[in-house]
Every structure is written in structure tokens, then in C-alpha cells.
Amino acid sequence: MAEEIGDSKKYHCEGKRTPASVGKSLVLSPVKVTKATPEDLCEAGTSLTFTASGKDELRVVYEDPDSFSDETMTQTFTRLN
């Protein structure tokens, strides 16, 4: 299980994700919101897919948070020495 926290001046959200699939990638479920202030600003969101990309990179893919789009967003994290 993975915990997730989102904070800003307008909201505080806490939730949990569970592994949905493990193989060449790790897929975590959408967030199950456990604490929300205010309640209407915290949503379940989308699943996350983590994939190793080479020796020193991790890619995270998730659907675009804009509900009017069907695009996906990818972030790549590179280990720094």
C-alpha cells in the first residue's frame, strides 16, 4: 500500500493506493481518499504506471488530470550522483 498526500493553500488531501498489477511495470490503483479538507476538492484521480527506463531512470505515466482530455502525461526521473 502507498500513501499519498496533496497540499496547497486551498486543500489538504490524503489517500492510499494499492498495487493493481505487477509485471514489467508496477501499476498502482487510483487514490482512495481517506482525509479531505474541503471534501469537494479531493478526488480519486487515475492509476499510476511505474516503469524502469534503463539503469538510472524511472518513468511514471498517468492520465491527464484535465477531465476534458484523453491524453496521458509521462514524467521521467533520473538518478543523480
Secondary structure, DSSP 8 states (H G I E B T S, - for coil): -EEEEEE-SS-EEEEEE-EEEESSEEEE---EEEEEESGGG------EEEEE-SSSEEEEEEE-S-TT---EEEEEEE---
